[in-house]
Amino acid sequence: MKFACFGAAGLMALALNPAFAQAEPSQTNQDFMVLEAGVPADLLPGAAVGDELGEYRFTVEFAPTQNNEFALIKNMLQRSGVFSDVLDELSDQIALPENVPVIFQECGNANAYWSRDDHTVTMCYELAAQFFDDYSMLDNKFAPIFPWADHRQVTIGSTLFVLLHEIGHGMVTLFDLPITGREEDVVDQFAIFILTNSDEEDQALAERPSRLALLASYGMMRTELPMERAPRHYWGDEHSLAKQRGMDMLCLVFGSDPDAYALPVIPGFSMIADYAEQNPDAFTSPALIEALNRTDDFNLIPWMRAQQCPMAYAKYEASWDYLIETFMTPKSN
Ligand SMILES: [Zn+2]
């Protein structure tokens, strides 16, 4: 059995535990011995698509738990209704070739994964509980993002991002989607795309589904690893480094709507840009760059990177639109 796990849980354990603990490996002994060449799917546009939009659906189940802490987490997640709502909407927009169960359950470790054999997504209560516990360790730099996010919202937002990441792995498998980069990065981009596309025009930041991706990025960004002690498998992991993933998430959400997200994501840059706009003669070009560099610590992503984010988002969005239209929508539509 082969799983695509979320990765952050392992990385967090790696970051926080001096013994470099990792998530449990999920392969069987036999799988470790497989050294055959990979056989890719045919990648025929539309070959794997279902007959009708919404005919087959994602189903969400919250398994019972005897553990009191996880029972609280289960109630919080279930009561929010957000997981069923988002997946219902997604079910209507694509033609799944089969029903896809999403199961929240106790796993024995903090993880989430898509099973390529069973075609199910498993979301572990332990991972959501970890997000809940991590809230108290929030970095002050994230303060501008969090006036509209409490403990509960951060837990739900982070868990929803992970769920959409795993659904992304499912989409790659079920629809034989072509990808030209690391699948782990591709499905992070899918999760952002789903959230930003759920935003409505003129919606307040505090109401936007895309803000949940910002809440999720904190968990990635806060991981610290003493680099000189990092073992080789850390660098060889199939996931990009956690801080890079967090930066990429922030970059794409900012890029999806630079006007709305400049202030929370790049406050240093926004401050200088506002000042320069009101005082057009205040800076020579070198002085402007110096001012932007001096305030760069306020920004959640470096201002130089932020320049590229709107175009990066536009490219990913156009690519996902194309993939959904070509690979996930029946021809009759
Ligand atoms: Zn993954």
Boltz pocket constraint, residues with backbone or C-beta under 6 A from the ligand:
constraints:
  - pocket:
      binder: B
      contacts: [[A, 4], [A, 5], [A, 6], [A, 7], [A, 165], [A, 166], [A, 169], [A, 184], [A, 187]]
      max_distance: 6.0
